[in-house]
Structures are given as structure tokens and as C-alpha cells.
Amino acid sequence: MFMLNKHLFLQAFNWESHKHDWWHNLERKVGDVAKSGFTSAWLPPATNSLSKEGYLPQNLYSLNSSYGSQDGLKSLLQKMHQHKVRAMADIVINHRVGTTRGHGGTYNRYDGIPMSWDERAVTSCSGGLGSRSYGENFHGVPNIDHSQAFVRKDIIGWLKWLCKDIGFQDFRFDFAKGYNPKFVKEYVEESKPVFSVGEYWDSCNYVAPDSRLDYNQDSHRQRIINWIDKTGQVSAAFDFTTKGILQEAVKGQLWRLRDSQGKPPGVVGWWPSRAVTFIENHVTGSTQGHWPFPFDHIMEGYVYILTHPGIPTVFYDHFYDWGNSYHDQIMKLMNIRCHQDIHSRSKINILEARSDLYAAKMDDKICMKIGNGSWCPSGREWTLATSGNRYAVWHK
């Protein structure tokens, strides 16, 4: 895995997608997704779940969900395979809803369904007879004890089934803060997805007394990098550091986009080939809105991630629901990235980073600027490739 530098991801759902016939909706769009240049599409959790959104799984082998039937899912994945777009499964294995009451009177047994575990599969801090949780608890639901060999054996069997029988090729590990990343290493090495990425969502560093975002986020990105390291480097991670800094920077603080070493200040500045960059997802944006990117600066955000190293992700809503203008502007940026051969390991040279202006050059092939400040690259060899409100991109 990671042999390919040129990943470009689509998060192919939002928080409300379960209300629609989602697998059929996506199947109609597969041709456009492929033509647009996406290499992988992250799908919502496909398993049977107590919550319609899919994040409270119970019977992992039942793929009849609020998003559609197992047959509908397999039809979608078959079409994606034909168009050479990989399907990314949302792997929710930090917690699992029990079927029957066990020890202590809580629902911590899994009787009557495949992977029929007893209370030993549940951490002691969430009502089971297993070990204490390694990381943070997902409250209100039994958390899985991955230190149990029988648990890991069953999960590996299920992951292999998702790849070989169902047709998924990539994995996104949900709530990665909850369990030891060494188990992600084992799961990935045994099931062999093409690509995997973890959701290690940590709070950024804020400064008292007004809870202002700290300029220095080195410890934040280091924690994400530590997680990647502990997976044996077999998994990438979402670059929450870049999102946190970028969505403050575009409000007139673009100086934030150059760290004290002159590099991009997120994970992408230290380990771009493992940094999956994004502007918004189903939790930060959509109808959840837990940590939203400024609505009127979305395009500046996309200009940044789609011209920079790292592995960019485009959010479904922005590409398909916000109208032709956003779709077409994002498409132009994706085309420039593809045609100019900008990839996860591209070399970056930050040229300006002040309150109203950020400008950078990648691989000596493209220049970009965002912000109200006036700027353009010197030299006749540069041609304006695209521009919009508070942004411009040039190529040679």
C-alpha cells in the first residue's frame, strides 16, 4: 500500500444520507465520480446498526442498512470496480451494541448473531469482563476489548470478507482514539486493503483566556503522527491539524499557514504521504456542524488542499449539493492537480504568509494564492489556470 502517490478521495455521504436510497443514488453517479478523477470513495457504514447513520453496529455480517440492501451495495461496488474507483469501507470496531443482557445486567453479550461474543469481548470500563480500555471510551455502548485473541480473529475474518466477498478495497477506521493502534496494524496486515486511514480526532491547542487557537500546533500533529507510527506506518490519518488551522487562517489570519520552520503547519508539513487532508466531513459539517469550516471561505480551503501535498478529500455536499458553481470550481482545481502531476509528496515552497495573503509554489509547476492580498508569481512562464473569490492558481 501507499505505492500510489496520486490518491484523491470523495467522502461520498453526509449525516442525512440514510434518509435516501443511498446505494442507488451513488450508483447513478459512479461514472461522474470516476471521470472527475477520484481514486476512492468513502462510503458510510454499511452494517446493521442501532442508529440509522450506521455508527452503532450490532450484526457486522448483515449489510442490510438504512442506506440500502446488501444486493444494492454489491451492485454499487461492482460498478465502482468497473470504473476503477476504490470503495472505502467505514470500519466501526471501537464499540458494538449487544443483543442480550449479561454480567451486571447490561447488554454486553452478542448471542444469536455471527461473531457471538460473551462479556469478555467488552472492556471492563464499559460494562464487560474484558481488560480496561486502551484509549477514550465511546460512552453508552459496549466498547470492544481488542486485546482478546478471539475478538481479533473474528474481526480479521470479517475484514477479509468485506474485501474478498463484498468488494471493498480501502478502510477508514472510525474513532481510532478508542483502541490501540497496534491492532490497526494487525488488521491491515492480515486483511490487506489497498489503503487505510484512521480518524484520530484530537482537540487542537487553545490559548487562555479567550480560547484562541494557538499558533503552535506541533504537539497536536505529533499525536496524530504517533498514532500513524504505532500502526507500523500501514495506515494514514486524517489531518485534523490542517483543518483546525486552515479554518481559522482563512478568516484573516493566513500567517498561521507557515510554521516556525517555514513548512505547512499540519500533519502535511511533516508527513504528507500519510496526511489525508479535508475541509469538512459528515460530523464537522453537514447537519451535525460540530466543527464547521467558514461557509464563505470553502473555496479557499479547497484551493489549499487541492494544490498542496498530502491526500485531499472532497466532501459530497460541496461537490454535488452546493450547485454547479462550487462543483465546477472544485473540478478545475482537481484537473490542475492531475494535469500538473501534483501528488502527496510534492515539494512545497511557501512564498508569503501574512494576515491577508498566503502564496506557495509546488514542484515548480504551480503557484497559488488565497486571501484578499494582491499577489502573482514573477516570470512570463506562469499562466493563470483558474481564479475566483480570494484565490488564484497559475501553472507553467
C-alpha positions in Angstrom: 0.0 0.0 0.0 0.9 3.7 -0.4 2.7 2.9 -3.6 0.4 5.3 -5.4 1.1 9.0 -4.7 -1.9 10.3 -6.5 -4.9 9.4 -4.3 -7.9 11.7 -4.5 -10.8 10.9 -2.2 -14.5 11.6 -2.2 -16.4 11.4 1.0 -19.5 10.0 -0.6 -22.1 10.7 2.1 -23.3 13.2 4.7 -25.2 12.8 8.0 -28.6 12.7 6.3 -27.7 10.2 3.5 -29.5 7.3 5.3 -32.9 9.1 4.5 -32.4 8.4 0.8 -31.9 5.3 -1.3 -28.2 5.9 -1.0 -26.5 3.0 -2.8 -28.7 3.6 -5.8 -28.1 7.3 -5.7 -24.3 6.7 -5.7 -24.5 4.0 -8.4 -26.0 6.6 -10.7 -23.0 8.9 -10.0 -20.2 6.4 -10.4 -19.4 7.4 -13.9 -19.1 11.0 -12.9 -17.1 10.2 -9.8 -14.6 8.3 -12.0 -14.5 10.9 -14.7 -13.8 13.6 -12.1 -10.6 11.9 -11.1 -11.5 10.4 -7.7 -9.5 7.3 -7.0 -11.5 6.2 -3.9 -14.9 6.9 -2.5 -15.5 6.6 1.3 -18.9 5.1 1.9 -21.0 5.3 5.1 -21.0 2.3 7.5 -22.8 -0.5 5.6 -23.6 -2.8 8.5 -26.7 -3.4 10.5 -26.8 -0.6 13.2 -29.0 0.6 16.0 -28.6 4.2 14.7 -29.6 4.9 11.1 -26.3 6.6 10.4 -24.5 3.3 11.0 -22.2 4.2 13.9 -23.8 1.9 16.4 -23.2 -1.5 14.8 -24.5 -4.8 16.0 -24.6 -7.6 13.4 -21.5 -6.9 11.4 -22.3 -9.6 8.8 -25.7 -8.0 8.0 -25.2 -5.5 5.2 -28.9 -4.5 5.0 -28.9 -1.0 6.4 -30.8 2.3 6.1 -28.5 3.1 3.1 -29.9 0.1 1.2 -29.7 -3.6 0.8 -26.7 -5.8 0.6 -27.5 -6.6 -3.0 -27.7 -2.8 -3.7 -24.3 -2.3 -2.1 -22.7 -5.1 -4.1 -24.2 -3.7 -7.3 -22.7 -0.3 -6.4 -19.3 -1.8 -5.6 -19.2 -3.8 -8.8 -19.9 -0.7 -10.8 -17.2 1.2 -8.9 -14.7 -1.6 -9.6 -15.6 -1.4 -13.4 -14.8 2.3 -13.3 -11.6 1.8 -11.3 -12.9 3.8 -8.2 -12.0 2.0 -5.0 -14.7 1.6 -2.3 -13.6 2.7 1.2 -15.5 0.9 4.0 -16.2 2.8 7.2 -14.8 0.3 9.8 -16.6 0.9 13.2 -14.9 -1.6 15.6 -14.3 0.5 18.7 -17.8 -0.4 20.0 -20.6 -2.8 19.3 -24.2 -2.9 20.5 -25.0 -6.1 22.4 -28.1 -8.3 21.8 -28.7 -9.8 25.3 -28.1 -8.8 28.9 -25.1 -10.4 30.6 -22.8 -9.6 33.5 -24.1 -6.7 35.6 -27.4 -6.7 33.7 -26.1 -4.7 30.7 -26.3 -5.5 27.0 -22.7 -6.9 26.8 -23.3 -10.2 25.1 -23.7 -11.0 21.3 -25.9 -14.0 21.3 -27.8 -15.2 18.2 -25.8 -13.3 15.6 -22.4 -14.0 13.8 -19.4 -13.2 16.0 -21.4 -14.3 19.0 -19.1 -13.0 21.8 -19.6 -13.1 25.5 -18.8 -10.4 28.1 -15.1 -11.0 27.8 -15.2 -9.1 24.5 -16.3 -5.9 26.2 -13.9 -3.6 28.2 -14.4 -3.6 32.0 -14.9 0.2 31.9 -17.9 -0.1 29.7 -19.7 -3.0 31.5 -17.9 -6.1 30.4 -15.4 -8.7 31.7 -12.5 -7.7 29.4 -9.5 -5.5 30.1 -9.7 -1.8 30.7 -10.0 0.3 27.6 -6.7 1.4 26.0 -7.9 4.8 24.9 -11.0 7.0 25.1 -14.4 5.5 25.8 -17.3 5.8 23.4 -20.0 6.3 26.0 -23.3 4.5 26.3 -22.3 1.4 24.2 -20.1 -1.6 25.0 -16.6 -0.9 23.9 -14.7 -3.8 22.3 -11.6 -5.3 24.0 -9.2 -5.8 21.1 -6.6 -7.5 23.4 -8.7 -10.7 23.3 -7.4 -13.0 20.6 -10.8 -14.4 19.8 -12.1 -10.9 19.1 -9.2 -10.1 16.8 -9.6 -13.4 14.9 -13.3 -12.6 14.3 -12.6 -9.0 13.2 -9.9 -10.1 10.8 -12.3 -12.7 9.3 -14.9 -10.0 8.8 -12.5 -7.5 7.3 -11.3 -10.2 4.8 -14.9 -10.9 4.0 -15.6 -7.3 3.3 -12.7 -7.3 0.8 -13.0 -10.7 -0.9 -16.7 -11.3 -0.9 -18.2 -7.8 -0.9 -15.7 -5.8 -2.9 -14.3 -3.1 -0.6 -10.7 -2.1 -1.2 -10.0 0.7 1.3 -10.7 1.1 5.0 -11.4 4.1 7.2 -11.1 3.3 10.9 -13.7 5.1 12.9 -13.0 6.5 16.4 -9.3 5.5 16.3 -8.6 7.1 19.7 -10.5 4.3 21.4 -8.2 1.3 20.9 -4.6 0.5 20.5 -3.2 1.4 17.0 -1.1 -1.8 17.1 -4.4 -3.6 16.4 -5.0 -1.5 13.3 -1.5 -2.7 12.2 -2.6 -6.3 12.7 -6.0 -5.8 11.0 -4.5 -4.1 8.0 -1.6 -6.6 7.6 -4.0 -9.5 7.7 -6.8 -8.2 5.5 -4.6 -6.3 3.1 -6.7 -3.3 1.9 -5.2 -1.1 -0.8 -5.3 1.9 1.5 -6.4 2.6 5.1 -6.9 5.8 7.1 -7.7 6.4 10.7 -9.9 9.0 12.4 -7.7 10.2 15.2 -9.6 13.3 16.1 -7.9 15.2 18.9 -8.6 18.6 20.3 -6.3 21.4 18.9 -4.3 23.6 21.3 -6.1 26.7 22.5 -4.8 29.7 24.5 -6.5 31.1 27.6 -8.3 33.3 28.5 -10.2 33.7 25.2 -9.7 30.1 23.9 -7.9 31.4 20.8 -6.3 28.8 18.6 -2.6 28.5 19.5 -0.2 29.3 16.6 1.9 26.3 17.6 0.1 23.1 16.9 3.2 20.9 16.9 2.1 18.7 19.8 -1.3 18.2 18.1 0.1 17.0 14.9 2.7 14.9 16.8 -0.1 13.0 18.5 -1.5 12.1 15.1 1.9 11.1 13.8 2.5 9.0 16.9 -0.7 7.1 16.1 0.4 6.5 12.5 3.8 5.3 13.8 2.1 2.9 16.2 0.2 1.3 13.3 3.6 0.4 11.9 3.0 3.1 9.3 0.5 0.9 7.5 -2.3 3.5 7.9 -2.6 7.2 7.0 -4.6 9.5 9.3 -7.0 12.4 8.7 -5.1 15.7 9.1 -7.3 17.3 11.7 -4.4 19.7 12.5 -4.6 21.2 9.0 -8.4 21.6 9.2 -8.2 23.3 12.6 -5.6 25.8 11.4 -6.9 26.4 7.9 -10.4 27.3 9.0 -9.0 29.9 11.4 -6.4 31.2 8.9 -8.9 32.0 6.1 -10.7 34.5 8.4 -7.8 36.9 8.0 -5.0 35.1 9.8 -3.2 33.5 6.9 0.1 33.9 8.7 -1.0 30.7 10.5 -0.3 28.6 7.4 3.5 28.8 7.8 5.0 27.1 10.9 8.2 28.2 12.7 10.3 26.1 10.3 8.7 27.6 7.2 6.6 24.5 6.5 2.8 23.8 6.3 1.6 23.7 10.0 -0.4 20.5 9.8 0.5 16.8 9.5 1.0 17.6 5.8 4.0 19.7 6.8 5.8 16.7 8.5 4.5 13.6 6.8 2.5 14.5 3.7 2.3 10.9 2.3 0.3 9.9 5.4 -1.8 13.0 5.7 -5.4 12.8 4.4 -6.5 16.4 4.2 -10.1 17.6 4.2 -12.3 20.7 4.7 -15.4 19.1 6.1 -16.9 15.7 6.9 -20.2 14.2 8.0 -19.7 15.2 11.6 -17.8 18.6 11.4 -20.2 19.9 8.8 -23.4 18.6 7.3 -26.4 18.9 9.7 -24.2 18.0 12.7 -22.0 21.1 12.3 -19.7 20.2 15.2 -16.6 22.0 13.9 -17.6 23.7 10.7 -15.4 25.4 8.1 -16.4 29.0 7.5 -19.2 28.8 4.8 -18.0 31.7 2.8 -14.3 30.5 2.7 -14.9 27.0 1.4 -13.2 27.5 -1.9 -10.1 29.0 -0.3 -9.9 25.8 1.7 -10.2 23.6 -1.4 -7.6 25.7 -3.2 -5.2 25.0 -0.3 -5.7 21.2 0.0 -6.0 20.5 -3.8 -2.8 22.3 -4.7 -0.8 21.1 -1.7 1.0 17.8 -0.9 -1.0 15.3 1.2 -4.0 13.2 0.1 -7.0 15.5 -0.4 -10.7 14.6 0.3 -13.7 16.4 -1.3 -16.9 16.4 0.7 -20.0 15.1 -1.1 -22.2 18.1 -0.2 -19.7 20.6 -1.7 -19.3 18.6 -4.9 -22.9 17.5 -5.5 -25.3 19.6 -3.4 -24.0 23.1 -3.4 -24.7 23.8 -7.0 -22.8 24.0 -10.3 -20.5 26.9 -9.3 -18.9 25.0 -6.4 -18.8 21.7 -8.4 -17.1 23.4 -11.4 -14.6 25.4 -9.3 -13.6 22.2 -7.4 -13.4 20.3 -10.7 -11.0 22.9 -12.1 -8.7 22.5 -9.1 -8.8 18.7 -9.4 -7.9 18.9 -13.1 -5.0 21.2 -12.4 -3.7 18.9 -9.7 -3.9 15.9 -12.0 -2.5 17.5 -15.2 0.4 19.2 -13.3 1.2 15.9 -11.6 0.9 17.3 -8.0 0.8 14.4 -5.5 1.1 13.5 -1.9 4.9 14.0 -1.8 5.1 17.2 -3.9 7.7 19.7 -2.8 6.3 23.0 -1.4 7.9 26.4 -1.1 5.8 28.9 0.9 6.3 32.3 -0.6 4.0 34.5 1.5 2.1 34.1 4.8 0.6 37.2 6.3 -2.8 38.2 7.5 -4.4 38.8 4.2 -2.3 36.7 1.9 -0.9 33.2 1.6 1.1 32.1 -1.5 3.0 28.9 -2.3 4.7 27.1 -5.1 4.5 23.3 -5.6 7.2 21.3 -7.6 8.0 24.4 -9.6 4.8 23.5 -11.6 2.0 25.5 -10.0 1.7 28.6 -7.8 -1.4 29.5 -5.8 -2.6 32.3 -3.6 -5.5 32.8 -1.2 -6.7 35.8 0.7 -7.6 39.4 -0.1 -4.0 40.4 -0.7 -2.7 41.1 -4.2 -0.1 38.7 -5.5 1.1 36.9 -8.6 4.2 34.9 -9.5 7.1 36.7 -11.2 8.1 35.4 -14.6 6.4 35.2 -18.0 6.3 31.4 -17.9 3.4 31.5 -15.4 -0.2 31.3 -16.8 -3.3 31.9 -14.8 -5.1 28.5 -14.6 -8.1 29.4 -12.5 -9.3 32.1 -10.2 -12.3 33.0 -8.0 -13.2 34.9 -4.9 -10.0 35.5 -2.9 -8.0 32.9 -4.8 -5.9 32.2 -7.9 -3.8 29.3 -9.3 -1.1 29.5 -12.0 0.8 26.9 -13.9 3.7 26.9 -16.3 
